[in-house]
């Protein structure tokens, strides 16, 4: 009798857990979702402007020169 009760408890527990998991999976599904993404707004992004690339390149070169120049000054006493 104890063996049958353990098996029954295991079956009921498994049924409840699996039913809960299937309900969670079904609750995530949305039937009709209308997503409207407009990538062409008419105005261009800031990184598409040529002056941004020129200024960024100039800053990069200045930083590179400053780092390379300061690394080469080793004084020996």
N, CA, C, O and CB atoms as a CASP TS submission, in Angstrom:
PFRMAT TS
TARGET T0000
AUTHOR 0000-0000-0000
METHOD Language model
MODEL 1
PARENT N/A
ATOM      1  N   UNK     1       0.824  -1.194   0.000  1.00  0.00           N
ATOM      2  CA  UNK     1       0.000   0.000   0.000  1.00  0.00           C
ATOM      3  C   UNK     1       0.866   1.256   0.000  1.00  0.00           C
ATOM      4  O   UNK     1       0.555   2.239  -0.673  1.00  0.00           O
ATOM      5  CB  UNK     1      -0.936   0.000   1.206  1.00  0.00           C
ATOM      6  N   UNK     2       1.962   1.208   0.767  1.00  0.00           N
ATOM      7  CA  UNK     2       2.851   2.361   0.842  1.00  0.00           C
ATOM      8  C   UNK     2       3.514   2.623  -0.515  1.00  0.00           C
ATOM      9  O   UNK     2       3.739   3.773  -0.893  1.00  0.00           O
ATOM     10  CB  UNK     2       3.920   2.142   1.928  1.00  0.00           C
ATOM     11  N   UNK     3       3.824   1.547  -1.237  1.00  0.00           N
ATOM     12  CA  UNK     3       4.444   1.673  -2.546  1.00  0.00           C
ATOM     13  C   UNK     3       3.481   2.342  -3.538  1.00  0.00           C
ATOM     14  O   UNK     3       3.899   3.157  -4.361  1.00  0.00           O
ATOM     15  CB  UNK     3       4.879   0.290  -3.064  1.00  0.00           C
ATOM     16  N   UNK     4       2.214   1.999  -3.456  1.00  0.00           N
ATOM     17  CA  UNK     4       1.206   2.582  -4.348  1.00  0.00           C
ATOM     18  C   UNK     4       1.017   4.056  -4.026  1.00  0.00           C
ATOM     19  O   UNK     4       0.875   4.868  -4.941  1.00  0.00           O
ATOM     20  CB  UNK     4      -0.141   1.829  -4.226  1.00  0.00           C
ATOM     21  N   UNK     5       1.013   4.421  -2.752  1.00  0.00           N
ATOM     22  CA  UNK     5       0.850   5.820  -2.344  1.00  0.00           C
ATOM     23  C   UNK     5       2.036   6.669  -2.803  1.00  0.00           C
ATOM     24  O   UNK     5       1.859   7.802  -3.250  1.00  0.00           O
ATOM     25  CB  UNK     5       0.691   5.918  -0.817  1.00  0.00           C
ATOM     26  N   UNK     6       3.250   6.112  -2.689  1.00  0.00           N
ATOM     27  CA  UNK     6       4.430   6.840  -3.154  1.00  0.00           C
ATOM     28  C   UNK     6       4.371   7.072  -4.662  1.00  0.00           C
ATOM     29  O   UNK     6       4.707   8.152  -5.148  1.00  0.00           O
ATOM     30  CB  UNK     6       5.708   6.076  -2.788  1.00  0.00           C
ATOM     31  N   UNK     7       3.945   6.057  -5.385  1.00  0.00           N
ATOM     32  CA  UNK     7       3.851   6.177  -6.842  1.00  0.00           C
ATOM     33  C   UNK     7       2.768   7.187  -7.214  1.00  0.00           C
ATOM     34  O   UNK     7       2.962   7.998  -8.120  1.00  0.00           O
ATOM     35  CB  UNK     7       3.552   4.801  -7.490  1.00  0.00           C
ATOM     36  N   UNK     8       1.625   7.143  -6.518  1.00  0.00           N
ATOM     37  CA  UNK     8       0.538   8.087  -6.774  1.00  0.00           C
ATOM     38  C   UNK     8       0.984   9.518  -6.475  1.00  0.00           C
ATOM     39  O   UNK     8       0.694  10.433  -7.246  1.00  0.00           O
ATOM     40  CB  UNK     8      -0.699   7.728  -5.930  1.00  0.00           C
ATOM     41  N   UNK     9       1.684   9.710  -5.365  1.00  0.00           N
ATOM     42  CA  UNK     9       2.201  11.032  -5.019  1.00  0.00           C
ATOM     43  C   UNK     9       3.171  11.533  -6.087  1.00  0.00           C
ATOM     44  O   UNK     9       3.130  12.705  -6.461  1.00  0.00           O
ATOM     45  CB  UNK     9       2.893  10.995  -3.649  1.00  0.00           C
ATOM     46  N   UNK    10       4.033  10.662  -6.574  1.00  0.00           N
ATOM     47  CA  UNK    10       4.990  11.031  -7.613  1.00  0.00           C
ATOM     48  C   UNK    10       4.277  11.417  -8.905  1.00  0.00           C
ATOM     49  O   UNK    10       4.667  12.384  -9.558  1.00  0.00           O
ATOM     50  CB  UNK    10       5.962   9.879  -7.874  1.00  0.00           C
ATOM     51  N   UNK    11       3.251  10.684  -9.277  1.00  0.00           N
ATOM     52  CA  UNK    11       2.506  10.995 -10.495  1.00  0.00           C
ATOM     53  C   UNK    11       1.758  12.317 -10.376  1.00  0.00           C
ATOM     54  O   UNK    11       1.739  13.108 -11.319  1.00  0.00           O
ATOM     55  CB  UNK    11       1.527   9.875 -10.812  1.00  0.00           C
ATOM     56  N   UNK    12       1.153  12.557  -9.240  1.00  0.00           N
ATOM     57  CA  UNK    12       0.421  13.819  -9.042  1.00  0.00           C
ATOM     58  C   UNK    12       1.391  14.995  -9.051  1.00  0.00           C
ATOM     59  O   UNK    12       1.115  16.029  -9.660  1.00  0.00           O
ATOM     60  CB  UNK    12      -0.376  13.791  -7.710  1.00  0.00           C
ATOM     61  N   UNK    13       2.513  14.837  -8.383  1.00  0.00           N
ATOM     62  CA  UNK    13       3.512  15.902  -8.349  1.00  0.00           C
ATOM     63  C   UNK    13       4.050  16.190  -9.753  1.00  0.00           C
ATOM     64  O   UNK    13       4.181  17.352 -10.137  1.00  0.00           O
ATOM     65  CB  UNK    13       4.665  15.523  -7.404  1.00  0.00           C
ATOM     66  N   UNK    14       4.355  15.168 -10.500  1.00  0.00           N
ATOM     67  CA  UNK    14       4.856  15.350 -11.859  1.00  0.00           C
ATOM     68  C   UNK    14       3.805  16.032 -12.735  1.00  0.00           C
ATOM     69  O   UNK    14       4.145  16.898 -13.540  1.00  0.00           O
ATOM     70  CB  UNK    14       5.261  13.998 -12.469  1.00  0.00           C
ATOM     71  N   UNK    15       2.551  15.657 -12.590  1.00  0.00           N
ATOM     72  CA  UNK    15       1.473  16.263 -13.373  1.00  0.00           C
ATOM     73  C   UNK    15       1.333  17.747 -13.057  1.00  0.00           C
ATOM     74  O   UNK    15       1.175  18.564 -13.964  1.00  0.00           O
ATOM     75  CB  UNK    15       0.148  15.542 -13.107  1.00  0.00           C
ATOM     76  N   UNK    16       1.389  18.096 -11.788  1.00  0.00           N
ATOM     77  CA  UNK    16       1.255  19.501 -11.388  1.00  0.00           C
ATOM     78  C   UNK    16       2.438  20.312 -11.913  1.00  0.00           C
ATOM     79  O   UNK    16       2.242  21.412 -12.430  1.00  0.00           O
ATOM     80  CB  UNK    16       1.158  19.625  -9.845  1.00  0.00           C
ATOM     81  N   UNK    17       3.653  19.795 -11.791  1.00  0.00           N
ATOM     82  CA  UNK    17       4.837  20.528 -12.249  1.00  0.00           C
ATOM     83  C   UNK    17       4.813  20.703 -13.763  1.00  0.00           C
ATOM     84  O   UNK    17       5.075  21.796 -14.265  1.00  0.00           O
ATOM     85  CB  UNK    17       6.123  19.798 -11.821  1.00  0.00           C
ATOM     86  N   UNK    18       4.502  19.640 -14.490  1.00  0.00           N
ATOM     87  CA  UNK    18       4.483  19.740 -15.943  1.00  0.00           C
ATOM     88  C   UNK    18       3.354  20.636 -16.441  1.00  0.00           C
ATOM     89  O   UNK    18       3.522  21.338 -17.437  1.00  0.00           O
ATOM     90  CB  UNK    18       4.352  18.361 -16.555  1.00  0.00           C
ATOM     91  N   UNK    19       2.215  20.624 -15.770  1.00  0.00           N
ATOM     92  CA  UNK    19       1.103  21.513 -16.136  1.00  0.00           C
ATOM     93  C   UNK    19       1.488  22.973 -15.900  1.00  0.00           C
ATOM     94  O   UNK    19       1.170  23.841 -16.713  1.00  0.00           O
ATOM     95  CB  UNK    19      -0.169  21.158 -15.326  1.00  0.00           C
ATOM     96  N   UNK    20       2.163  23.238 -14.800  1.00  0.00           N
ATOM     97  CA  UNK    20       2.612  24.600 -14.505  1.00  0.00           C
ATOM     98  C   UNK    20       3.607  25.082 -15.554  1.00  0.00           C
ATOM     99  O   UNK    20       3.524  26.222 -16.011  1.00  0.00           O
ATOM    100  CB  UNK    20       3.246  24.668 -13.107  1.00  0.00           C
ATOM    101  N   UNK    21       4.541  24.224 -15.934  1.00  0.00           N
ATOM    102  CA  UNK    21       5.517  24.605 -16.949  1.00  0.00           C
ATOM    103  C   UNK    21       4.869  24.856 -18.304  1.00  0.00           C
ATOM    104  O   UNK    21       5.260  25.784 -19.011  1.00  0.00           O
ATOM    105  CB  UNK    21       6.574  23.533 -17.079  1.00  0.00           C
ATOM    106  N   UNK    22       3.895  24.051 -18.671  1.00  0.00           N
ATOM    107  CA  UNK    22       3.226  24.264 -19.955  1.00  0.00           C
ATOM    108  C   UNK    22       2.390  25.548 -19.927  1.00  0.00           C
ATOM    109  O   UNK    22       2.302  26.246 -20.937  1.00  0.00           O
ATOM    110  CB  UNK    22       2.334  23.054 -20.304  1.00  0.00           C
ATOM    111  N   UNK    23       1.780  25.864 -18.793  1.00  0.00           N
ATOM    112  CA  UNK    23       1.041  27.126 -18.681  1.00  0.00           C
ATOM    113  C   UNK    23       1.982  28.322 -18.773  1.00  0.00           C
ATOM    114  O   UNK    23       1.643  29.336 -19.385  1.00  0.00           O
ATOM    115  CB  UNK    23       0.259  27.175 -17.361  1.00  0.00           C
ATOM    116  N   UNK    24       3.148  28.207 -18.175  1.00  0.00           N
ATOM    117  CA  UNK    24       4.126  29.289 -18.280  1.00  0.00           C
ATOM    118  C   UNK    24       4.580  29.483 -19.718  1.00  0.00           C
ATOM    119  O   UNK    24       4.747  30.615 -20.171  1.00  0.00           O
ATOM    120  CB  UNK    24       5.331  29.007 -17.386  1.00  0.00           C
ATOM    121  N   UNK    25       4.778  28.395 -20.434  1.00  0.00           N
ATOM    122  CA  UNK    25       5.204  28.491 -21.823  1.00  0.00           C
ATOM    123  C   UNK    25       4.105  29.098 -22.696  1.00  0.00           C
ATOM    124  O   UNK    25       4.391  29.903 -23.582  1.00  0.00           O
ATOM    125  CB  UNK    25       5.599  27.112 -22.354  1.00  0.00           C
ATOM    126  N   UNK    26       2.868  28.722 -22.453  1.00  0.00           N
ATOM    127  CA  UNK    26       1.759  29.265 -23.242  1.00  0.00           C
ATOM    128  C   UNK    26       1.471  30.721 -22.902  1.00  0.00           C
ATOM    129  O   UNK    26       1.013  31.471 -23.763  1.00  0.00           O
ATOM    130  CB  UNK    26       0.508  28.434 -23.024  1.00  0.00           C
ATOM    131  N   UNK    27       1.727  31.128 -21.685  1.00  0.00           N
ATOM    132  CA  UNK    27       1.438  32.508 -21.300  1.00  0.00           C
ATOM    133  C   UNK    27       2.408  33.497 -21.930  1.00  0.00           C
ATOM    134  O   UNK    27       2.125  34.695 -21.961  1.00  0.00           O
ATOM    135  CB  UNK    27       1.478  32.645 -19.796  1.00  0.00           C
ATOM    136  N   UNK    28       3.535  33.027 -22.427  1.00  0.00           N
ATOM    137  CA  UNK    28       4.498  33.919 -23.058  1.00  0.00           C
ATOM    138  C   UNK    28       4.147  34.208 -24.508  1.00  0.00           C
ATOM    139  O   UNK    28       4.675  35.153 -25.094  1.00  0.00           O
ATOM    140  CB  UNK    28       5.881  33.327 -22.977  1.00  0.00           C
ATOM    141  N   UNK    29       3.277  33.421 -25.087  1.00  0.00           N
ATOM    142  CA  UNK    29       2.932  33.580 -26.488  1.00  0.00           C
ATOM    143  C   UNK    29       1.869  34.659 -26.637  1.00  0.00           C
ATOM    144  O   UNK    29       0.827  34.620 -25.982  1.00  0.00           O
ATOM    145  CB  UNK    29       2.444  32.248 -27.085  1.00  0.00           C
ATOM    146  N   UNK    30       2.150  35.623 -27.509  1.00  0.00           N
ATOM    147  CA  UNK    30       1.172  36.666 -27.789  1.00  0.00           C
ATOM    148  C   UNK    30       0.604  36.404 -29.177  1.00  0.00           C
ATOM    149  O   UNK    30       1.339  36.090 -30.113  1.00  0.00           O
ATOM    150  CB  UNK    30       1.810  38.098 -27.692  1.00  0.00           C
ATOM    151  N   UNK    31      -0.679  36.533 -29.293  1.00  0.00           N
ATOM    152  CA  UNK    31      -1.345  36.183 -30.546  1.00  0.00           C
ATOM    153  C   UNK    31      -1.094  37.211 -31.639  1.00  0.00           C
ATOM    154  O   UNK    31      -0.653  36.845 -32.728  1.00  0.00           O
ATOM    155  CB  UNK    31      -2.834  36.035 -30.319  1.00  0.00           C
ATOM    156  N   UNK    32      -1.360  38.476 -31.383  1.00  0.00           N
ATOM    157  CA  UNK    32      -1.196  39.481 -32.437  1.00  0.00           C
ATOM    158  C   UNK    32      -0.393  40.654 -31.883  1.00  0.00           C
ATOM    159  O   UNK    32      -0.875  41.435 -31.063  1.00  0.00           O
ATOM    160  CB  UNK    32      -2.582  39.963 -32.976  1.00  0.00           C
ATOM    161  N   UNK    33       0.816  40.747 -32.347  1.00  0.00           N
ATOM    162  CA  UNK    33       1.686  41.837 -31.945  1.00  0.00           C
ATOM    163  C   UNK    33       2.004  42.652 -33.187  1.00  0.00           C
ATOM    164  O   UNK    33       2.517  42.114 -34.168  1.00  0.00           O
ATOM    165  CB  UNK    33       2.988  41.311 -31.256  1.00  0.00           C
ATOM    166  N   UNK    34       1.708  43.927 -33.153  1.00  0.00           N
ATOM    167  CA  UNK    34       1.968  44.803 -34.289  1.00  0.00           C
ATOM    168  C   UNK    34       3.179  45.658 -33.967  1.00  0.00           C
ATOM    169  O   UNK    34       3.094  46.591 -33.168  1.00  0.00           O
ATOM    170  CB  UNK    34       0.732  45.688 -34.620  1.00  0.00           C
ATOM    171  N   UNK    35       4.306  45.341 -34.586  1.00  0.00           N
ATOM    172  CA  UNK    35       5.532  46.077 -34.366  1.00  0.00           C
ATOM    173  C   UNK    35       5.848  46.870 -35.614  1.00  0.00           C
ATOM    174  O   UNK    35       5.975  46.309 -36.702  1.00  0.00           O
ATOM    175  CB  UNK    35       6.696  45.133 -33.997  1.00  0.00           C
ATOM    176  N   UNK    36       5.973  48.178 -35.454  1.00  0.00           N
ATOM    177  CA  UNK    36       6.275  49.050 -36.584  1.00  0.00           C
ATOM    178  C   UNK    36       7.609  49.720 -36.322  1.00  0.00           C
ATOM    179  O   UNK    36       7.713  50.599 -35.467  1.00  0.00           O
ATOM    180  CB  UNK    36       5.152  50.107 -36.808  1.00  0.00           C
ATOM    181  N   UNK    37       8.628  49.305 -37.058  1.00  0.00           N
ATOM    182  CA  UNK    37       9.969  49.862 -36.894  1.00  0.00           C
ATOM    183  C   UNK    37      10.293  50.675 -38.129  1.00  0.00           C
ATOM    184  O   UNK    37      10.320  50.152 -39.243  1.00  0.00           O
ATOM    185  CB  UNK    37      11.033  48.743 -36.663  1.00  0.00           C
ATOM    186  N   UNK    38      10.538  51.959 -37.922  1.00  0.00           N
ATOM    187  CA  UNK    38      10.865  52.851 -39.025  1.00  0.00           C
ATOM    188  C   UNK    38      12.340  53.214 -38.927  1.00  0.00           C
ATOM    189  O   UNK    38      12.732  54.020 -38.083  1.00  0.00           O
ATOM    190  CB  UNK    38       9.968  54.130 -39.007  1.00  0.00           C
ATOM    191  N   UNK    39      13.153  52.621 -39.786  1.00  0.00           N
ATOM    192  CA  UNK    39      14.585  52.887 -39.731  1.00  0.00           C
ATOM    193  C   UNK    39      14.966  54.099 -40.567  1.00  0.00           C
ATOM    194  O   UNK    39      16.060  54.638 -40.402  1.00  0.00           O
ATOM    195  CB  UNK    39      15.360  51.674 -40.201  1.00  0.00           C
ATOM    196  N   UNK    40      14.104  54.531 -41.442  1.00  0.00           N
ATOM    197  CA  UNK    40      14.372  55.709 -42.272  1.00  0.00           C
ATOM    198  C   UNK    40      13.555  56.884 -41.748  1.00  0.00           C
ATOM    199  O   UNK    40      12.471  57.171 -42.256  1.00  0.00           O
ATOM    200  CB  UNK    40      14.038  55.430 -43.772  1.00  0.00           C
ATOM    201  N   UNK    41      14.072  57.553 -40.743  1.00  0.00           N
ATOM    202  CA  UNK    41      13.358  58.662 -40.122  1.00  0.00           C
ATOM    203  C   UNK    41      13.479  59.937 -40.934  1.00  0.00           C
ATOM    204  O   UNK    41      12.711  60.876 -40.727  1.00  0.00           O
ATOM    205  CB  UNK    41      13.872  58.897 -38.721  1.00  0.00           C
ATOM    206  N   UNK    42      14.421  59.985 -41.845  1.00  0.00           N
ATOM    207  CA  UNK    42      14.610  61.185 -42.640  1.00  0.00           C
ATOM    208  C   UNK    42      15.863  61.934 -42.215  1.00  0.00           C
ATOM    209  O   UNK    42      16.574  62.478 -43.060  1.00  0.00           O
ATOM    210  CB  UNK    42      13.395  62.090 -42.529  1.00  0.00           C
ATOM    211  N   UNK    43      16.142  61.971 -40.922  1.00  0.00           N
ATOM    212  CA  UNK    43      17.369  62.625 -40.471  1.00  0.00           C
ATOM    213  C   UNK    43      18.457  61.562 -40.321  1.00  0.00           C
ATOM    214  O   UNK    43      18.185  60.405 -40.001  1.00  0.00           O
ATOM    215  CB  UNK    43      17.142  63.391 -39.122  1.00  0.00           C
ATOM    216  N   UNK    44      19.679  61.986 -40.559  1.00  0.00           N
ATOM    217  CA  UNK    44      20.775  61.022 -40.482  1.00  0.00           C
ATOM    218  C   UNK    44      21.310  60.959 -39.059  1.00  0.00           C
ATOM    219  O   UNK    44      21.140  61.894 -38.276  1.00  0.00           O
ATOM    220  CB  UNK    44      21.906  61.393 -41.469  1.00  0.00           C
ATOM    221  N   UNK    45      21.942  59.873 -38.743  1.00  0.00           N
ATOM    222  CA  UNK    45      22.499  59.687 -37.416  1.00  0.00           C
ATOM    223  C   UNK    45      23.795  60.479 -37.279  1.00  0.00           C
ATOM    224  O   UNK    45      24.406  60.881 -38.269  1.00  0.00           O
ATOM    225  CB  UNK    45      22.742  58.194 -37.134  1.00  0.00           C
ATOM    226  N   UNK    46      24.200  60.693 -36.023  1.00  0.00           N
ATOM    227  CA  UNK    46      25.383  61.522 -35.786  1.00  0.00           C
ATOM    228  C   UNK    46      26.640  60.865 -36.320  1.00  0.00           C
ATOM    229  O   UNK    46      27.559  61.569 -36.739  1.00  0.00           O
ATOM    230  CB  UNK    46      25.543  61.807 -34.303  1.00  0.00           C
ATOM    231  N   UNK    47      26.715  59.568 -36.321  1.00  0.00           N
ATOM    232  CA  UNK    47      27.928  58.887 -36.774  1.00  0.00           C
ATOM    233  C   UNK    47      28.005  58.808 -38.294  1.00  0.00           C
ATOM    234  O   UNK    47      29.002  58.336 -38.841  1.00  0.00           O
ATOM    235  CB  UNK    47      27.994  57.489 -36.183  1.00  0.00           C
ATOM    236  N   UNK    48      26.977  59.258 -38.969  1.00  0.00           N
ATOM    237  CA  UNK    48      27.004  59.280 -40.427  1.00  0.00           C
ATOM    238  C   UNK    48      27.565  60.598 -40.971  1.00  0.00           C
ATOM    239  O   UNK    48      27.798  60.730 -42.173  1.00  0.00           O
ATOM    240  CB  UNK    48      25.602  59.049 -40.975  1.00  0.00           C
ATOM    241  N   UNK    49      27.776  61.556 -40.094  1.00  0.00           N
ATOM    242  CA  UNK    49      28.299  62.853 -40.522  1.00  0.00           C
ATOM    243  C   UNK    49      29.801  62.764 -40.745  1.00  0.00           C
ATOM    244  O   UNK    49      30.502  62.190 -39.911  1.00  0.00           O
ATOM    245  CB  UNK    49      27.974  63.946 -39.483  1.00  0.00           C
ATOM    246  N   UNK    50      30.323  63.315 -41.845  1.00  0.00           N
ATOM    247  CA  UNK    50      31.764  63.225 -42.118  1.00  0.00           C
ATOM    248  C   UNK    50      32.617  63.986 -41.105  1.00  0.00           C
ATOM    249  O   UNK    50      33.726  63.551 -40.796  1.00  0.00           O
ATOM    250  CB  UNK    50      32.053  63.749 -43.504  1.00  0.00           C
ATOM    251  N   UNK    51      32.131  65.104 -40.585  1.00  0.00           N
ATOM    252  CA  UNK    51      32.942  65.880 -39.651  1.00  0.00           C
ATOM    253  C   UNK    51      33.179  65.116 -38.354  1.00  0.00           C
ATOM    254  O   UNK    51      34.199  65.325 -37.697  1.00  0.00           O
ATOM    255  CB  UNK    51      32.271  67.218 -39.353  1.00  0.00           C
ATOM    256  N   UNK    52      32.258  64.235 -37.974  1.00  0.00           N
ATOM    257  CA  UNK    52      32.449  63.440 -36.766  1.00  0.00           C
ATOM    258  C   UNK    52      33.639  62.504 -36.944  1.00  0.00           C
ATOM    259  O   UNK    52      34.436  62.335 -36.021  1.00  0.00           O
ATOM    260  CB  UNK    52      31.174  62.637 -36.430  1.00  0.00           C
ATOM    261  N   UNK    53      33.767  61.897 -38.113  1.00  0.00           N
ATOM    262  CA  UNK    53      34.881  60.995 -38.381  1.00  0.00           C
ATOM    263  C   UNK    53      36.203  61.751 -38.454  1.00  0.00           C
ATOM    264  O   UNK    53      37.232  61.235 -38.017  1.00  0.00           O
ATOM    265  CB  UNK    53      34.642  60.232 -39.680  1.00  0.00           C
ATOM    266  N   UNK    54      36.190  62.968 -38.999  1.00  0.00           N
ATOM    267  CA  UNK    54      37.413  63.775 -39.072  1.00  0.00           C
ATOM    268  C   UNK    54      37.867  64.168 -37.668  1.00  0.00           C
ATOM    269  O   UNK    54      39.047  64.044 -37.340  1.00  0.00           O
ATOM    270  CB  UNK    54      37.185  65.040 -39.940  1.00  0.00           C
ATOM    271  N   UNK    55      36.942  64.638 -36.845  1.00  0.00           N
ATOM    272  CA  UNK    55      37.290  65.029 -35.480  1.00  0.00           C
ATOM    273  C   UNK    55      37.746  63.805 -34.679  1.00  0.00           C
ATOM    274  O   UNK    55      38.722  63.885 -33.933  1.00  0.00           O
ATOM    275  CB  UNK    55      36.085  65.712 -34.786  1.00  0.00           C
ATOM    276  N   UNK    56      37.056  62.691 -34.825  1.00  0.00           N
ATOM    277  CA  UNK    56      37.449  61.476 -34.117  1.00  0.00           C
ATOM    278  C   UNK    56      38.830  60.997 -34.530  1.00  0.00           C
ATOM    279  O   UNK    56      39.611  60.556 -33.686  1.00  0.00           O
ATOM    280  CB  UNK    56      36.437  60.382 -34.360  1.00  0.00           C
ATOM    281  N   UNK    57      39.141  61.077 -35.822  1.00  0.00           N
ATOM    282  CA  UNK    57      40.468  60.679 -36.303  1.00  0.00           C
ATOM    283  C   UNK    57      41.551  61.603 -35.776  1.00  0.00           C
ATOM    284  O   UNK    57      42.631  61.149 -35.399  1.00  0.00           O
ATOM    285  CB  UNK    57      40.499  60.665 -37.828  1.00  0.00           C
ATOM    286  N   UNK    58      41.264  62.903 -35.747  1.00  0.00           N
ATOM    287  CA  UNK    58      42.245  63.861 -35.239  1.00  0.00           C
ATOM    288  C   UNK    58      42.521  63.626 -33.754  1.00  0.00           C
ATOM    289  O   UNK    58      43.673  63.674 -33.323  1.00  0.00           O
ATOM    290  CB  UNK    58      41.756  65.300 -35.466  1.00  0.00           C
ATOM    291  N   UNK    59      41.491  63.376 -32.985  1.00  0.00           N
ATOM    292  CA  UNK    59      41.668  63.109 -31.552  1.00  0.00           C
ATOM    293  C   UNK    59      42.455  61.818 -31.353  1.00  0.00           C
ATOM    294  O   UNK    59      43.322  61.748 -30.482  1.00  0.00           O
ATOM    295  CB  UNK    59      40.296  63.019 -30.836  1.00  0.00           C
ATOM    296  N   UNK    60      42.159  60.802 -32.151  1.00  0.00           N
ATOM    297  CA  UNK    60      42.883  59.534 -32.049  1.00  0.00           C
ATOM    298  C   UNK    60      44.366  59.721 -32.358  1.00  0.00           C
ATOM    299  O   UNK    60      45.223  59.192 -31.651  1.00  0.00           O
ATOM    300  CB  UNK    60      42.274  58.493 -32.998  1.00  0.00           C
ATOM    301  N   UNK    61      44.664  60.470 -33.408  1.00  0.00           N
ATOM    302  CA  UNK    61      46.077  60.703 -33.773  1.00  0.00           C
ATOM    303  C   UNK    61      46.785  61.500 -32.684  1.00  0.00           C
ATOM    304  O   UNK    61      47.929  61.195 -32.348  1.00  0.00           O
ATOM    305  CB  UNK    61      46.179  61.452 -35.130  1.00  0.00           C
ATOM    306  N   UNK    62      46.128  62.514 -32.127  1.00  0.00           N
ATOM    307  CA  UNK    62      46.740  63.301 -31.055  1.00  0.00           C
ATOM    308  C   UNK    62      47.015  62.440 -29.819  1.00  0.00           C
ATOM    309  O   UNK    62      48.073  62.561 -29.203  1.00  0.00           O
ATOM    310  CB  UNK    62      45.834  64.483 -30.680  1.00  0.00           C
ATOM    311  N   UNK    63      46.085  61.589 -29.463  1.00  0.00           N
ATOM    312  CA  UNK    63      46.307  60.693 -28.327  1.00  0.00           C
ATOM    313  C   UNK    63      47.428  59.706 -28.599  1.00  0.00           C
ATOM    314  O   UNK    63      48.233  59.415 -27.714  1.00  0.00           O
ATOM    315  CB  UNK    63      45.031  59.940 -27.992  1.00  0.00           C
ATOM    316  N   UNK    64      47.483  59.196 -29.811  1.00  0.00           N
ATOM    317  CA  UNK    64      48.528  58.255 -30.178  1.00  0.00           C
ATOM    318  C   UNK    64      49.901  58.910 -30.123  1.00  0.00           C
ATOM    319  O   UNK    64      50.852  58.323 -29.608  1.00  0.00           O
ATOM    320  CB  UNK    64      48.269  57.694 -31.569  1.00  0.00           C
ATOM    321  N   UNK    65      50.007  60.123 -30.650  1.00  0.00           N
ATOM    322  CA  UNK    65      51.277  60.844 -30.615  1.00  0.00           C
ATOM    323  C   UNK    65      51.680  61.154 -29.177  1.00  0.00           C
ATOM    324  O   UNK    65      52.850  61.012 -28.821  1.00  0.00           O
ATOM    325  CB  UNK    65      51.183  62.142 -31.432  1.00  0.00           C
ATOM    326  N   UNK    66      50.733  61.571 -28.353  1.00  0.00           N
ATOM    327  CA  UNK    66      51.041  61.906 -26.959  1.00  0.00           C
ATOM    328  C   UNK    66      51.503  60.664 -26.192  1.00  0.00           C
ATOM    329  O   UNK    66      52.434  60.751 -25.392  1.00  0.00           O
ATOM    330  CB  UNK    66      49.807  62.530 -26.268  1.00  0.00           C
ATOM    331  N   UNK    67      50.886  59.542 -26.416  1.00  0.00           N
ATOM    332  CA  UNK    67      51.283  58.321 -25.720  1.00  0.00           C
ATOM    333  C   UNK    67      52.651  57.824 -26.182  1.00  0.00           C
ATOM    334  O   UNK    67      53.465  57.391 -25.366  1.00  0.00           O
ATOM    335  CB  UNK    67      50.239  57.235 -25.932  1.00  0.00           C
ATOM    336  N   UNK    68      52.898  57.886 -27.471  1.00  0.00           N
ATOM    337  CA  UNK    68      54.183  57.409 -27.993  1.00  0.00           C
ATOM    338  C   UNK    68      55.328  58.351 -27.608  1.00  0.00           C
ATOM    339  O   UNK    68      56.451  57.910 -27.364  1.00  0.00           O
ATOM    340  CB  UNK    68      54.115  57.264 -29.521  1.00  0.00           C
ATOM    341  N   UNK    69      55.034  59.623 -27.559  1.00  0.00           N
ATOM    342  CA  UNK    69      56.067  60.601 -27.221  1.00  0.00           C
ATOM    343  C   UNK    69      56.449  60.502 -25.740  1.00  0.00           C
ATOM    344  O   UNK    69      57.631  60.584 -25.405  1.00  0.00           O
ATOM    345  CB  UNK    69      55.584  62.025 -27.552  1.00  0.00           C
ATOM    346  N   UNK    70      55.477  60.329 -24.859  1.00  0.00           N
ATOM    347  CA  UNK    70      55.778  60.270 -23.430  1.00  0.00           C
ATOM    348  C   UNK    70      56.449  58.942 -23.065  1.00  0.00           C
ATOM    349  O   UNK    70      57.175  58.889 -22.072  1.00  0.00           O
ATOM    350  CB  UNK    70      54.492  60.459 -22.605  1.00  0.00           C
ATOM    351  N   UNK    71      56.238  57.899 -23.811  1.00  0.00           N
ATOM    352  CA  UNK    71      56.836  56.613 -23.515  1.00  0.00           C
ATOM    353  C   UNK    71      58.308  56.555 -23.886  1.00  0.00           C
ATOM    354  O   UNK    71      59.034  55.707 -23.366  1.00  0.00           O
ATOM    355  CB  UNK    71      56.091  55.532 -24.229  1.00  0.00           C
ATOM    356  N   UNK    72      58.765  57.425 -24.763  1.00  0.00           N
ATOM    357  CA  UNK    72      60.146  57.379 -25.219  1.00  0.00           C
ATOM    358  C   UNK    72      61.098  58.211 -24.386  1.00  0.00           C
ATOM    359  O   UNK    72      62.310  58.104 -24.573  1.00  0.00           O
ATOM    360  CB  UNK    72      60.218  57.827 -26.623  1.00  0.00           C
ATOM    361  N   UNK    73      60.609  59.029 -23.480  1.00  0.00           N
ATOM    362  CA  UNK    73      61.475  59.895 -22.680  1.00  0.00           C
ATOM    363  C   UNK    73      61.902  59.203 -21.409  1.00  0.00           C
ATOM    364  O   UNK    73      61.273  59.370 -20.364  1.00  0.00           O
ATOM    365  CB  UNK    73      60.772  61.205 -22.348  1.00  0.00           C
ATOM    366  N   UNK    74      62.960  58.430 -21.489  1.00  0.00           N
ATOM    367  CA  UNK    74      63.517  57.785 -20.304  1.00  0.00           C
ATOM    368  C   UNK    74      64.873  58.443 -20.037  1.00  0.00           C
ATOM    369  O   UNK    74      65.786  58.385 -20.861  1.00  0.00           O
ATOM    370  CB  UNK    74      63.656  56.213 -20.499  1.00  0.00           C
ATOM    371  N   UNK    75      64.973  59.060 -18.882  1.00  0.00           N
ATOM    372  CA  UNK    75      66.231  59.723 -18.514  1.00  0.00           C
ATOM    373  C   UNK    75      67.075  58.810 -17.674  1.00  0.00           C
ATOM    374  O   UNK    75      66.585  58.160 -16.750  1.00  0.00           O
ATOM    375  CB  UNK    75      65.969  61.028 -17.763  1.00  0.00           C
ATOM    376  N   UNK    76      68.342  58.762 -17.996  1.00  0.00           N
ATOM    377  CA  UNK    76      69.251  57.947 -17.175  1.00  0.00           C
ATOM    378  C   UNK    76      70.113  58.879 -16.335  1.00  0.00           C
ATOM    379  O   UNK    76      70.619  59.879 -16.845  1.00  0.00           O
ATOM    380  CB  UNK    76      70.147  57.013 -18.066  1.00  0.00           C
ATOM    381  N   UNK    77      70.282  58.572 -15.086  1.00  0.00           N
ATOM    382  CA  UNK    77      71.025  59.458 -14.179  1.00  0.00           C
ATOM    383  C   UNK    77      72.457  59.104 -14.078  1.00  0.00           C
ATOM    384  O   UNK    77      73.206  59.759 -13.353  1.00  0.00           O
ATOM    385  CB  UNK    77      70.432  59.439 -12.827  1.00  0.00           C
TER
END
